[in-house]
Amino acid sequence: MVKAIVLYNSRSGNTKKVALKIAEGLEVEFRDKRNIPDLIDYDLIVVGSWVIMGRISFGGARYLKKLHRKNIAGKEVALFFTSGAPDDIHPMTEKKVPKKIKEVMFESMEKILTKKQQVTILPERFYCMGAIRILGKEKENIGHPTDEELMQAKAFGEKLKKQLENE
Ligand SMILES: Cc1cc2nc3c(=O)[nH]c(=O)nc-3n(C[C@H](O)[C@H](O)[C@H](O)COP(=O)(O)O)c2cc1C
């Protein structure tokens, strides 16, 4: 049987909510960045993080780097993240080759994960907006991820499950 797991890094809970729903759709366990098991027996690793200053959060980058030591070589990886901004043109790319925020984030996650190791990054990815919390209070994007976004996250997990079953 094919084995999968959902891993995430979350400061204020948005990415955790999404991770839980993806795991529900996949019918597998989910773990935060402090509780990552040895991944040797897993076939698919679903990896999530969030955005700070237009980039992957520092904690997120650190945990992705840590995955190198957890036996992810040769595995399939599916990526997801949450961010405060909608998927507009990334302000730091405006003057060069304009790229959407999603592209920039997924590229940076992919770059860390594939450095010096063979990992298959799946084309299936998930992104949604998350509320911006300051001192625990939602200040912007109130209510995100919405119920609809969480349903989409679950559907993303279900889609990955079907794909795994057909492999
Ligand atoms: C200090 C801080 C900086 C942020 N910077 C950005 C940013 O540059 N671009 C963006 O899209 N979202 C930004 N956000 C929003 C977060 O990416 C968003 O709220 C995310 O869903 C948080 O995930 P979490 O609840 O799992 O920690 C920022 C949030 C915080 C707290």
The ligand as a Gaussian input file, in Angstrom:
#p B3LYP/6-31G(d) Opt

LIG

0 1
 C        4.831000      39.190000      10.158000
 C        4.007000      38.734000       8.998000
 C        4.412000      39.040000       7.701000
 C        3.664000      38.615000       6.608000
 N        4.070000      38.912000       5.349000
 C        3.342000      38.508000       4.296000
 C        3.751000      38.817000       2.971000
 O        4.772000      39.439000       2.724000
 N        2.987000      38.395000       1.945000
 C        1.843000      37.676000       2.153000
 O        1.184000      37.287000       1.201000
 N        1.430000      37.354000       3.402000
 C        2.142000      37.753000       4.471000
 N        1.732000      37.442000       5.751000
 C        0.488000      36.690000       5.920000
 C        0.705000      35.203000       6.204000
 O        1.452000      34.592000       5.176000
 C       -0.650000      34.504000       6.289000
 O       -1.400000      35.090000       7.320000
 C       -0.489000      33.013000       6.509000
 O       -1.713000      32.375000       6.255000
 C       -0.025000      32.688000       7.914000
 O        0.019000      31.293000       8.068000
 P       -0.090000      30.584000       9.483000
 O       -1.385000      31.026000      10.116000
 O       -0.079000      29.136000       9.161000
 O        1.087000      31.020000      10.299000
 C        2.464000      37.861000       6.831000
 C        2.074000      37.557000       8.147000
 C        2.820000      37.968000       9.210000
 C        2.378000      37.633000      10.598000

